[in-house]
Every structure is written in C-alpha cells, then in structure tokens.
C-alpha cells in the first residue's frame, strides 16, 4: 500500500484522493473533539485516548512498519514537543468554554497560519481566489468569536480565556500540521511516520490525567472512560492519518484549509450529541468558515 500511495504523489489521482482524505479528516476530527469535550473531564479523556493509541500503535511501530531512518528521531522529538503544547492548550480551552464555542475558533484559526507556514516551508502559494476563500473563512471565525462574546449566556466569566486559548491552540494546529507534513515527507514509508508518531506521542497525557484523576474528590468510573479512550484512539488513527497522507500526496495548505470544514460537523455533533444550543446565527457563521474552505479548493 505504501508503494501505491507514493506512486500517486503529484498526480491528479493523488490530488483527488488528498481532497477526500482531508474531508474525512474533517468529520473525524470533529468527532474526536466531541469525545474529548464530552461528559468526562477533557484532561482525563485525552489521557485515555492517548494511552490507548500508544498501546495500539506499539506492535505496528515495533514489528510491522520499517524502522525510522536515523534522521527521523530528532523530527519525532520536535513533533512530541509541539503536540504536547497543543494538547495542553486545547484542554485549557475546553475546560473554559463550550465545545461549539471553542472548536470553531481552534479549527478556523489554524488554516491561516498553516497557509503561511506552507508558503515558507514548502514554497506553496495561493491564487487570488484562494486567498478570497481564506478571507471568507476568517470572517466566519472572527464573526463567531464576536457573536459569542456578545450573546453567549453560559461560561461568561471564562469565555474570553476560552477564546484566547482557542486562538493559541489554532496556532499550534498550524504548527503541527506544517511540521508533521515535513516529517511524513522525510521518511521513505509514510506509515513508518504514522506508527511511530502515535507510539511516541501517546505517553505524556496519560501521566497528566492520572495525577488529575487522583486529585479528584469524586472520581469518574474507570471503564466508561477507557471505552471512550479506545474509541477516540481509533478515530485519531484515521483522522490524523488521513490528513497526514493528504499532506504527503498534495499541497499542505489546501489540505489544512479543507479539514476546517470540520466546523460544520462540529456544530451538528454539538447539537445532536452534546445537546448544546447552536442557533441559526452561529450555524450560519460556521457555514461561512466551511464555505471559505470550499472556495480555497475550487480556486486552486
């Protein structure tokens, strides 16, 4: 399968596959965010998810895929640090704001930084129409942020902090998207990067979650938390794997922007699953973010 994927790099078939992989990643990432934000503490949920995917990735990393080349170890170390900061910022945002408030800001801010990073690192450049799409997307993001600041009645005391952490998390989304795209292109076999990334990346948050769990007066039941962890790990494999393969097959900036159609999926999940009030205005603003992503793809 690796040889087949590599053969598609730079081709029209590769571009089409990258498009669908980015959209799949969008849906799955919205589901992943809902799993972390759900009824359990976000720190505990993330710890259960990360621990699960580290254990599940271990046999693939150690016994199935080719071992990483020597130059990959510093790349993995950098990825570990970047993702660690991202996860801490994301958990801080989720503990201070509703999912449908924080998620669009996080996922919408990331593409702007990712497009800039792709231009600097990979020499990718957007056409005028694509920049128009980025502008539409940003209007949706900042319109949503302003709307939440003015009208949202819940979490008023922590809302500014939630939005601030959301923007900071978006910056690190762009950073890890660009950095990981560099990493998956630096190894001969893309599945080597994915297997070892999950194996290495999954060991920080379980420790933080364990400390937090021990300090809780009312501790959540362990079995449901672990079920959430296993389900989240499976979603993470396909979500992160899809977007990383998309960035190897085609342009990093376009894949990063297309993934942000996840805001539409997030609104639906937040309404149907988490029973959060979304409202027509916020749906319209989230749709504006998604429309910007579509314009970027059509203008390419």
C-alpha positions as CSV (number, residue, x, y, z in Angstrom):
1,X,0.0,0.0,0.0
2,X,2.9,2.3,0.7
3,X,4.3,1.9,-2.8
4,X,0.8,2.6,-4.3
5,X,0.4,5.8,-2.2
6,X,3.9,7.0,-3.1
7,X,3.1,6.4,-6.8
8,X,0.2,8.9,-6.6
9,X,2.3,11.8,-5.3
10,X,2.0,14.8,-7.6
11,X,-0.7,13.2,-9.8
12,X,-4.3,14.2,-10.4
13,X,-5.4,11.0,-8.8
14,X,-3.3,11.9,-5.8
15,X,-4.9,15.3,-5.6
16,X,-8.4,13.8,-5.7
17,X,-7.5,11.3,-3.0
18,X,-5.9,14.0,-0.9
19,X,-9.2,16.0,-1.1
20,X,-11.3,13.1,0.1
21,X,-8.8,12.3,2.8
22,X,-8.9,15.9,4.1
23,X,-12.8,15.9,4.2
24,X,-12.7,12.5,6.0
25,X,-10.2,14.0,8.5
26,X,-12.6,17.0,9.0
27,X,-15.5,14.7,10.0
28,X,-13.4,12.5,12.2
29,X,-11.6,15.4,13.9
30,X,-15.0,16.9,14.8
31,X,-16.0,13.6,16.4
32,X,-12.6,13.4,18.1
33,X,-13.1,16.9,19.6
34,X,-16.5,15.9,20.9
35,X,-15.1,12.8,22.5
36,X,-12.6,14.9,24.4
37,X,-15.1,17.5,25.4
38,X,-17.9,15.0,26.2
39,X,-19.2,14.2,29.7
40,X,-15.7,13.4,31.1
41,X,-13.1,15.9,32.1
42,X,-11.1,16.9,29.0
43,X,-7.8,16.1,30.6
44,X,-9.0,12.6,31.5
45,X,-10.5,12.0,28.1
46,X,-7.3,13.0,26.3
47,X,-5.2,10.9,28.7
48,X,-7.4,7.8,28.0
49,X,-7.3,8.4,24.2
50,X,-3.5,9.0,24.0
51,X,-2.7,6.0,26.2
52,X,-4.9,3.8,24.1
53,X,-3.4,4.8,20.8
54,X,0.1,4.5,22.1
55,X,-0.5,0.9,23.1
56,X,-2.4,0.1,19.9
57,X,0.4,1.6,17.8
58,X,3.2,-0.2,19.6
59,X,3.1,-3.5,17.7
60,X,2.8,-1.8,14.4
61,X,5.8,0.5,15.1
62,X,8.0,-2.2,16.6
63,X,7.1,-5.2,14.3
64,X,5.2,-4.2,11.2
65,X,6.5,-1.0,9.5
66,X,10.1,-0.3,8.6
67,X,12.1,1.3,11.4
68,X,12.7,5.0,11.1
69,X,15.8,6.3,9.5
70,X,18.3,7.9,11.9
71,X,17.4,11.4,10.8
72,X,13.8,10.9,11.9
73,X,14.5,10.7,15.6
74,X,15.0,14.5,16.0
75,X,11.9,15.0,13.9
76,X,9.9,12.8,16.3
77,X,11.3,14.7,19.3
78,X,10.1,18.0,17.8
79,X,6.7,16.6,17.0
80,X,6.3,15.4,20.6
81,X,7.0,18.8,22.0
82,X,4.7,20.6,19.6
83,X,1.8,18.2,20.1
84,X,2.3,18.4,23.9
85,X,1.9,22.1,23.9
86,X,-1.1,21.8,21.6
87,X,-2.8,19.3,23.8
88,X,-2.4,21.4,27.0
89,X,-3.7,24.5,25.2
90,X,-6.7,22.5,23.8
91,X,-7.6,21.1,27.2
92,X,-7.3,24.6,28.8
93,X,-9.7,25.9,26.1
94,X,-12.2,23.0,26.5
95,X,-12.3,23.4,30.3
96,X,-13.3,27.1,29.9
97,X,-15.8,27.1,27.1
98,X,-18.5,25.1,25.3
99,X,-17.4,22.8,22.5
100,X,-19.4,24.6,19.8
101,X,-17.7,27.9,21.0
102,X,-14.1,26.7,21.3
103,X,-13.9,24.2,18.4
104,X,-14.7,26.6,15.5
105,X,-12.1,29.1,16.8
106,X,-9.4,26.5,17.2
107,X,-10.0,24.8,13.8
108,X,-10.7,28.1,12.0
109,X,-7.6,29.9,13.1
110,X,-5.3,27.1,12.2
111,X,-5.6,27.3,8.4
112,X,-4.4,30.9,8.1
113,X,-1.2,30.1,10.0
114,X,-0.9,26.8,8.1
115,X,-1.1,28.5,4.7
116,X,1.6,30.9,5.7
117,X,3.7,28.0,7.1
118,X,3.3,26.0,3.9
119,X,4.4,29.0,1.8
120,X,7.6,29.4,4.0
121,X,8.5,25.7,4.3
122,X,7.2,24.1,1.1
123,X,7.1,27.1,-1.3
124,X,3.3,26.7,-1.8
125,X,1.5,29.8,-3.0
126,X,-2.3,30.5,-3.1
127,X,-4.1,32.1,-6.0
128,X,-6.1,35.2,-5.5
129,X,-9.4,33.3,-5.4
130,X,-7.9,31.0,-2.7
131,X,-6.9,34.0,-0.6
132,X,-10.5,35.2,-1.0
133,X,-11.6,31.9,0.5
134,X,-9.2,32.3,3.4
135,X,-10.8,35.8,3.9
136,X,-14.3,34.3,3.9
137,X,-13.2,31.7,6.4
138,X,-11.6,34.3,8.7
139,X,-14.8,36.4,8.6
140,X,-16.7,33.4,9.8
141,X,-14.2,32.8,12.6
142,X,-14.0,36.2,14.0
143,X,-17.7,36.8,13.5
144,X,-18.3,33.7,15.6
145,X,-15.9,34.9,18.2
146,X,-17.6,38.4,18.4
147,X,-21.0,36.8,18.5
148,X,-20.1,34.6,21.4
149,X,-18.6,37.4,23.3
150,X,-21.7,39.5,22.9
151,X,-24.6,37.0,23.2
152,X,-23.4,33.8,24.8
153,X,-25.0,33.4,28.3
154,X,-23.0,30.4,29.6
155,X,-19.4,30.5,30.8
156,X,-19.4,34.3,30.6
157,X,-16.6,34.5,33.2
158,X,-14.3,32.1,31.4
159,X,-15.3,32.9,27.8
160,X,-12.5,35.4,27.0
161,X,-9.9,33.0,28.3
162,X,-11.5,30.2,26.3
163,X,-11.4,32.2,23.1
164,X,-7.8,33.2,23.8
165,X,-6.7,29.6,24.4
166,X,-8.7,28.7,21.3
167,X,-6.6,31.1,19.1
168,X,-3.4,29.9,20.7
169,X,-4.4,26.3,20.1
170,X,-5.2,27.1,16.4
171,X,-1.6,28.5,16.1
172,X,-0.3,25.1,17.2
173,X,-2.7,23.3,15.0
174,X,-1.0,25.1,12.1
175,X,2.5,24.4,13.5
176,X,1.9,20.7,13.9
177,X,0.2,20.4,10.5
178,X,3.2,22.0,8.8
179,X,5.8,20.3,10.9
180,X,4.2,16.8,10.6
181,X,3.8,17.3,6.8
182,X,7.6,17.8,6.7
183,X,8.1,14.8,8.9
184,X,5.9,12.4,6.8
185,X,7.7,13.5,3.7
186,X,11.1,13.0,5.3
187,X,10.8,9.2,5.6
188,X,10.6,6.7,2.7
189,X,7.5,4.9,4.1
190,X,4.6,7.2,5.3
191,X,3.3,4.5,7.6
192,X,6.6,4.5,9.5
193,X,6.0,8.1,10.4
194,X,2.4,7.4,11.5
195,X,3.0,4.3,13.5
196,X,6.0,5.8,15.4
197,X,4.3,9.1,15.9
198,X,1.3,7.6,17.7
199,X,3.6,5.3,19.7
200,X,5.8,8.2,20.9
201,X,3.1,10.9,21.2
202,X,0.8,8.9,23.5
203,X,2.8,8.8,26.7
204,X,2.5,12.4,28.1
205,X,-1.2,12.9,28.6
206,X,-1.9,9.6,30.5
207,X,0.5,10.8,33.2
208,X,-1.1,14.2,33.5
209,X,-4.6,12.5,33.5
210,X,-3.5,10.1,36.3
211,X,-2.4,12.9,38.5
212,X,-5.6,14.8,37.9
213,X,-7.7,11.7,38.5
214,X,-6.0,11.0,41.8
215,X,-6.7,14.6,43.0
216,X,-10.4,14.5,42.2
217,X,-12.8,14.2,45.2
218,X,-15.4,12.5,43.0
219,X,-13.6,10.2,40.6
220,X,-15.4,9.2,37.3
221,X,-15.9,5.5,36.7
222,X,-12.9,3.9,35.0
223,X,-14.5,1.5,32.5
224,X,-16.6,4.1,30.6
225,X,-13.5,6.4,30.5
226,X,-11.4,3.6,28.9
227,X,-14.1,2.8,26.4
228,X,-14.0,6.5,25.3
229,X,-10.2,6.2,25.1
230,X,-10.3,3.2,22.8
231,X,-13.0,4.7,20.6
232,X,-11.1,8.0,20.5
233,X,-7.8,6.2,19.6
234,X,-9.4,4.6,16.6
235,X,-10.9,7.9,15.5
236,X,-7.5,9.6,16.0
237,X,-5.7,7.0,13.8
238,X,-8.0,7.6,10.9
239,X,-8.3,11.4,11.4
240,X,-4.7,12.2,11.8
241,X,-3.6,9.5,9.4
242,X,-5.9,10.9,6.7
243,X,-4.7,14.5,7.0
244,X,-1.1,13.5,7.1
245,X,-1.4,11.3,4.0
246,X,-3.2,14.1,2.3
247,X,-0.3,16.5,3.0
248,X,2.1,14.0,1.5
249,X,0.0,13.4,-1.6
250,X,-0.8,17.1,-2.3
251,X,-0.4,20.7,-1.0
252,X,-0.2,21.2,2.7
253,X,-2.1,24.5,2.7
254,X,-5.1,23.2,0.8
255,X,-5.4,20.1,2.9
256,X,-5.2,22.2,6.1
257,X,-8.0,24.5,4.9
258,X,-10.3,21.7,3.7
259,X,-10.0,20.0,7.0
260,X,-11.7,23.0,8.6
261,X,-15.0,22.0,7.1
262,X,-15.0,20.1,10.4
263,X,-16.7,23.1,12.0
264,X,-19.9,22.1,10.2
265,X,-19.6,18.6,11.6
266,X,-18.8,20.0,15.0
267,X,-22.0,22.1,15.0
268,X,-24.1,19.0,14.2
269,X,-22.3,16.9,16.8
270,X,-22.6,19.6,19.4
271,X,-26.3,19.9,18.8
272,X,-27.2,16.3,18.4
273,X,-24.8,14.6,20.8
274,X,-23.7,17.1,23.4
275,X,-27.1,18.9,23.4
276,X,-25.5,22.3,23.2
277,X,-27.6,25.2,21.8
278,X,-26.2,26.3,18.4
279,X,-28.8,28.6,16.9
280,X,-29.2,29.8,13.3
281,X,-26.7,32.7,13.6
282,X,-23.9,30.5,14.8
283,X,-24.7,27.8,12.3
284,X,-24.5,30.5,9.5
285,X,-21.1,31.7,10.8
286,X,-19.8,28.1,11.0
287,X,-21.1,27.5,7.4
288,X,-19.2,30.6,6.4
289,X,-16.0,29.1,7.7
290,X,-16.7,25.9,5.7
291,X,-17.6,28.0,2.6
292,X,-14.2,29.7,2.8
293,X,-12.5,26.2,2.7
294,X,-14.5,25.2,-0.3
295,X,-13.6,28.4,-2.2
296,X,-9.9,27.6,-1.5
297,X,-10.3,24.2,-3.1
298,X,-12.2,25.4,-6.1
299,X,-9.8,28.3,-6.7
300,X,-6.7,26.0,-6.7
